[in-house]
Amino acid sequence: MHEGQYEHYIEQLGTLRDRLRQLEDVDYMTAYYKGYSASGMTLEEIRRAIIELTEEMSELESRMEETLW
């Protein structure tokens, strides 16, 4: 694998983790108490987004592992 591609994966994973952290720490709690987040997402939409991000991160981590061998 090219070093540039691996660095791209690292950056992408960092971005996904930041987004997940935002959803879990801020948006989820705001929606829990107010019924919607600052971006207008409902609690159910946030839950789905968290699941999707977690799956996307897992797929990206698998791709990273595969390219190391």
Legacy VTK file of the C-alpha trace (Angstrom):
# vtk DataFile Version 3.0
C-alpha trace
ASCII
DATASET POLYDATA
POINTS 69 float
0.000 0.000 0.000
1.108 3.502 -0.643
1.980 5.538 2.389
-0.241 8.362 1.134
-3.245 6.057 1.009
-2.649 4.875 4.570
-2.397 8.480 5.762
-5.663 9.218 3.969
-7.291 6.317 5.839
-5.942 7.661 9.137
-7.339 11.131 8.435
-10.676 9.701 7.350
-10.880 7.556 10.484
-10.084 10.586 12.641
-12.855 12.567 10.976
-15.336 9.750 11.527
-14.325 9.438 15.190
-14.733 13.186 15.699
-18.208 13.055 14.159
-19.136 10.050 16.310
-17.908 11.828 19.439
-20.013 14.883 18.531
-23.098 12.743 18.017
-22.625 10.795 21.242
-21.486 13.585 23.559
-23.477 16.574 22.353
-26.213 15.841 19.844
-27.557 12.748 21.583
-27.889 14.463 24.946
-29.418 17.589 23.434
-31.955 15.549 21.489
-32.677 13.439 24.552
-33.725 16.498 26.554
-35.089 18.809 23.850
-36.350 16.288 21.300
-33.919 17.450 18.628
-30.252 18.373 18.304
-28.745 21.719 17.334
-28.628 20.473 13.736
-32.302 19.467 13.887
-31.793 15.705 14.101
-34.203 13.662 16.173
-33.020 11.135 18.717
-33.813 8.256 16.340
-31.896 9.923 13.497
-28.912 10.340 15.797
-29.081 6.692 16.853
-29.108 5.606 13.202
-26.219 7.946 12.375
-24.190 6.509 15.275
-24.774 2.964 13.999
-23.850 3.942 10.440
-20.687 5.733 11.552
-19.651 2.795 13.720
-20.107 0.424 10.785
-18.210 2.740 8.440
-15.345 3.000 10.930
-15.219 -0.781 11.274
-15.078 -1.221 7.491
-12.324 1.368 7.198
-10.299 -0.290 9.968
-10.668 -3.642 8.165
-9.426 -2.092 4.918
-6.463 -0.632 6.775
-5.587 -4.026 8.281
-5.904 -5.768 4.923
-3.560 -3.322 3.247
-0.870 -3.816 5.875
-0.401 -7.465 4.882
LINES 1 70
69 0 1 2 3 4 5 6 7 8 9 10 11 12 13 14 15 16 17 18 19 20 21 22 23 24 25 26 27 28 29 30 31 32 33 34 35 36 37 38 39 40 41 42 43 44 45 46 47 48 49 50 51 52 53 54 55 56 57 58 59 60 61 62 63 64 65 66 67 68
